[in-house]
Structure formats: structure tokens, C-alpha cells
Amino acid sequence: MKKTILTGIKPTGQIHLGNYIGAIKPALELAKIQDYKPAYFVADYHGLTKIHNAEEFRHLSYGIAATWLALGLDPDKIIFYRQSDVPEIFELNWIFSCFASKGLMNRAHAYKAIVDSNKKLGKDIDFGVNMGLFNYPSLMAADILMFKTEVVPVGKDQVQHVEIARDIAESFNNNYGETFLLPEYKIQEDTAVLPGLDGRKMSKSYNNTIPLFEESNKLQKLINKIKTDSLPPEAPKDPDTSVLFMLYKEFASPTEVEKMKEQYLNGIGWGEAKKELFNVMDRFIKQPREKYNELMASPETLDEILKNGAEKARSISAPFLKEIKRKIGFYA
């Protein structure tokens, strides 16, 4: 039996290199493993916790879908859907909110981070917190458990989401009998935190990202802005501590990576290193960029693909929700 593996991305900004290297690329690689039955979704309702402009929200949601497809995701071979097209998820979210303690939600990292920030600034601890953000882990648990997910690929900072889903599932199972599978997390061990243009973690909040599908001339300008040290061109450089090399090896062939590593150790100017990085990145992105732009210009195509994916998803979620409701005592 193949194991269901689930990955979702929320539409809160343009997809950048950090998203691609840290989440999308590893997820696409996992989809190739025969032991897995993959499901991917656009986590648009999660994005609603931050984005309250209709046009921006719609554009960003389509952008997530177009990104997956442009990078090679085949919707005919996997389940690929938009979260908001599967109403059973949201009914399950309410059920879970009746089993998740407030204390459990209080401990969620995203909520705690805002509380800590508010305390430092002398504000009310819940300033800027909407209930969607507070209940975020409950909805995420519904995303995971609705499809009997067995494996959830996550970064180290997201392990808690899977642990909370397990806690909620166990609470329900203890009350009504075995119903939900307990998902396992799969940490992307080899995924490093990708530095941005200024050396800090690449993040939309720092405005230091490189958009994945940036046009060639703008891409080159952004690469030229990447912060480097003052070592002269002839000085040996450590490829393991270089942001430029970290990016280069994600897009270059193994042979190119080895050759570039030698150049670093023998001495290479940062200008030359940036030029080589641009060449391999632009080469890799060229075709997906064209596909992405084509899809973004045809939202009806994206809607059709996502609608078909939602039908596949609901063939699982609708009967399972009926089973859940019967166990609770509803007529379903």
C-alpha cells in the first residue's frame, strides 16, 4: 500500500528561491518515489489570515497553483486541489476546534511569536491576532487528517503542526474509537536556511527575496545585490559558507558544481561567481517561467485543473466526513 504524503503552500506572497529550495523542490522529488501517493494543495484559506485584499488574494492563490504546474507537477498523476474547493475540510476544522484545548493553541509557534513581540513592544499580548491565526493549527490538522495522511514533509520549525494534528487525532480516537491515522513528519534534513540578499534568512518580511520566476534582466540585478565579503578575486574561498555557491548547486549539474567548487578553492572573483550563478539559474528557470506566465494569463485553465483535483479530493473527504459525523452522533 502506498503512503499518502501531503504538501500545501499558503498564498501570502510571491514564490521566491527560499520557497522553491526549502519546500517545493523537495516535495517534487518525493512525488517521484513509488512508495508514496502524493497530494498537493493551495492553502488559500490559510492565506486569509494575512491577506485581506481580494485582487491580491486571488492573484497569489493562482500564483501558487501556476508555480507547482510550471515546475512539472502532473495533475493527472496526483491529487492537486485548492483548499477552499473542499468544504469538508472546514467542517472538520470546526469539529476539531471542539477537541483542541485553548492551551494547545496557546503553545502554537506562530501565536507565541506574536505574543512575545507584543510583550516586547508593550502592546496588548493579542494585538494583531485574529481567530484564524489563533486557530491555524486546527485547520492544518483538518488538512492533514482529512486525507488519512501518513507522511507530512516539513522543515524543523514546522514539526509542531504535525504533533498538534496527532494530539487532536488521538483525542478524537480516544473518544469515538479508531478513526484518524496518526501522521508522521518527514524533516527535510538537507535543506539549509537560505540567506537572502542581505545575508539574513530569505523572507518576505525582510524584503530580501529573489522571486523564482523573475525576468532575466531583473534576476541578474538581484543576484548582483547578494552580499559578499571583501576577499580579493585570487584569494581561496570556502564554498560551504558562500550564499552564491549554495544557490549555484541547486541549479547546476553535478559536473558544473564540482568545477565551480574547484574555482572557489583556487580563487574566483565574486563578480564572476555571480555571473556563473545567473547563467545556471536563468537556464533552469527559462522554460518554467514561460509556463508560469502562460498559466497566469489563463486563470480559467487553472480553475479547470483545480476543479478536477477537488473532485478527486472530495471522493475521499466526503465519505470520510460522513463516517466521522456518524461516530459523533450526527445523522449523516
SVG drawing of the C-alpha trace seen along z (x, -y; Angstrom):
<svg xmlns="http://www.w3.org/2000/svg" viewBox="-30 -49 75 51">
<polyline fill="none" stroke="black" stroke-width="0.4" points="0.0,0.0 1.3,-3.4 1.5,-6.0 -0.4,-9.3 2.1,-12.3 0.6,-15.8 2.1,-19.2 0.5,-22.6 1.7,-26.2 -0.2,-29.3 -0.5,-32.3 0.9,-35.1 3.5,-36.4 5.4,-35.8 7.1,-32.4 10.8,-33.0 14.0,-30.9 13.7,-30.1 10.3,-28.6 11.5,-26.6 14.7,-25.2 13.2,-24.7 9.8,-23.2 8.8,-22.9 11.9,-21.2 12.0,-18.5 8.2,-17.9 8.6,-17.4 11.4,-14.9 9.2,-12.9 6.5,-12.7 8.8,-10.6 9.1,-7.9 6.9,-4.9 6.0,-4.2 4.1,-7.5 0.7,-8.7 1.2,-12.5 -1.4,-15.2 -0.6,-18.9 -2.9,-21.8 -3.1,-25.6 -3.7,-26.6 -5.7,-29.6 -7.8,-29.8 -4.6,-29.8 -3.5,-32.8 -6.7,-34.7 -5.2,-35.1 -2.9,-37.8 -4.2,-38.8 -7.4,-40.8 -7.3,-42.4 -9.5,-40.4 -7.4,-41.1 -4.1,-40.3 -5.5,-37.2 -6.8,-35.9 -3.6,-36.6 -1.4,-35.0 -3.6,-31.9 -3.4,-31.4 0.4,-32.0 0.8,-29.0 -1.1,-26.8 0.8,-28.0 4.1,-27.5 3.5,-23.9 2.4,-23.2 5.2,-25.2 7.8,-23.2 6.5,-19.9 3.7,-18.7 1.4,-16.4 -2.2,-16.9 -3.3,-13.7 -0.9,-11.5 -1.5,-13.1 -4.2,-14.9 -3.8,-18.6 -6.5,-20.9 -7.4,-24.3 -8.2,-24.1 -11.3,-26.3 -12.8,-23.9 -13.1,-21.1 -15.8,-22.2 -15.4,-19.0 -12.1,-20.4 -13.8,-23.3 -16.5,-21.3 -13.8,-19.0 -12.0,-22.1 -15.0,-23.1 -15.2,-19.5 -11.5,-19.7 -11.9,-23.1 -14.2,-21.3 -11.5,-18.8 -8.4,-21.1 -7.8,-22.8 -7.1,-26.5 -3.9,-25.7 -2.8,-23.6 -3.5,-26.6 -1.7,-28.9 1.5,-26.9 1.5,-27.2 4.7,-28.8 3.1,-31.4 0.8,-32.7 3.6,-32.6 5.8,-34.6 3.3,-37.4 2.6,-37.4 6.3,-37.6 6.7,-40.5 3.7,-42.4 5.1,-42.0 8.5,-43.5 6.7,-46.4 4.4,-47.0 1.2,-46.2 -1.7,-44.0 -0.5,-40.4 -3.2,-39.7 -2.7,-42.8 -3.0,-41.9 -4.2,-38.4 -7.3,-37.2 -9.0,-34.0 -8.0,-32.5 -4.3,-32.9 -5.0,-31.6 -6.9,-28.5 -4.4,-28.0 -3.2,-24.6 -6.7,-23.2 -7.3,-23.9 -3.9,-22.5 -4.8,-19.4 -8.0,-19.1 -5.9,-19.5 -3.7,-16.6 -6.1,-14.2 -9.0,-14.5 -7.0,-12.7 -5.6,-10.0 -2.1,-11.4 0.7,-9.2 3.7,-11.5 4.0,-15.2 7.3,-16.8 8.2,-19.7 11.1,-22.0 12.3,-21.7 10.3,-24.7 7.0,-23.1 7.2,-19.8 4.8,-21.2 2.0,-21.4 2.1,-17.6 2.4,-17.0 -0.7,-19.1 -2.6,-17.1 -1.6,-13.9 -2.8,-15.3 -6.2,-16.2 -6.5,-12.8 -5.7,-10.9 -8.2,-12.9 -10.9,-12.1 -9.9,-8.4 -9.9,-8.0 -13.4,-9.3 -15.0,-7.7 -12.7,-4.8 -10.0,-4.5 -10.9,-6.9 -7.8,-9.0 -4.4,-7.8 -1.6,-9.4 0.6,-11.2 4.4,-11.2 6.6,-14.1 9.5,-13.9 12.1,-16.5 13.9,-17.8 17.3,-17.4 19.4,-18.5 17.5,-21.7 19.5,-24.6 18.1,-28.0 18.7,-30.1 20.1,-33.5 18.6,-36.5 20.2,-39.4 21.3,-41.0 22.7,-37.8 19.7,-37.3 17.2,-34.5 15.4,-34.9 12.0,-36.1 9.2,-38.3 9.1,-40.1 12.8,-41.2 12.2,-42.2 15.4,-40.4 14.0,-37.7 14.6,-36.7 11.3,-35.8 11.5,-32.4 10.2,-33.5 11.9,-36.9 12.7,-38.1 16.3,-37.7 17.4,-41.3 15.9,-41.8 17.2,-38.4 20.7,-39.4 20.4,-42.7 19.1,-40.9 21.9,-38.4 24.4,-41.3 23.0,-42.6 23.7,-39.5 26.0,-40.4 29.6,-39.0 32.8,-39.6 35.8,-41.7 38.2,-38.9 40.1,-39.7 39.5,-37.5 42.7,-35.5 42.0,-34.5 40.7,-30.9 37.1,-30.9 35.0,-28.4 32.1,-27.2 30.3,-25.8 29.9,-29.3 29.0,-31.1 25.4,-32.1 26.3,-32.2 27.6,-28.6 24.6,-27.4 22.3,-28.8 24.6,-27.6 24.5,-23.9 20.7,-23.9 20.5,-24.7 23.8,-23.4 24.7,-19.9 26.9,-17.8 29.8,-18.3 29.3,-22.1 29.1,-22.0 32.4,-20.2 34.1,-22.6 32.8,-25.6 33.9,-24.2 37.5,-24.0 37.3,-27.6 36.3,-28.7 39.2,-26.8 41.6,-28.2 40.2,-31.7 37.4,-33.3 36.1,-36.9 32.6,-37.5 31.6,-39.2 32.5,-36.1 30.7,-33.8 27.6,-35.9 27.7,-35.8 28.0,-32.0 25.1,-31.8 22.9,-33.9 23.7,-31.6 22.7,-28.4 19.6,-29.9 18.3,-31.6 18.9,-28.5 16.9,-26.4 14.1,-29.0 13.6,-29.9 11.1,-27.1 9.2,-27.1 9.0,-30.9 7.3,-30.7 4.8,-28.1 4.1,-30.1 3.4,-33.3 1.2,-31.3 -0.9,-29.8 -1.2,-33.1 -2.6,-34.6 -5.2,-31.9 -6.9,-31.6 -9.7,-29.6 -7.2,-26.8 -6.0,-26.9 -9.6,-26.8 -10.3,-23.7 -7.3,-21.9 -8.0,-22.7 -11.7,-21.8 -10.8,-18.4 -8.3,-18.0 -11.0,-19.0 -13.3,-16.2 -10.5,-13.7 -10.0,-15.1 -13.7,-15.1 -14.1,-11.5 -12.0,-10.9 -13.2,-13.7 -17.0,-13.5 -17.4,-9.8 -14.9,-10.1 -16.7,-13.1 -19.9,-11.1 -18.2,-8.4 -16.8,-10.9 -20.2,-12.6 -21.9,-9.3 -19.4,-8.4 -20.1,-11.8 -23.8,-11.2 -25.0,-13.3 -27.4,-12.0 -25.1,-11.8"/>
</svg>
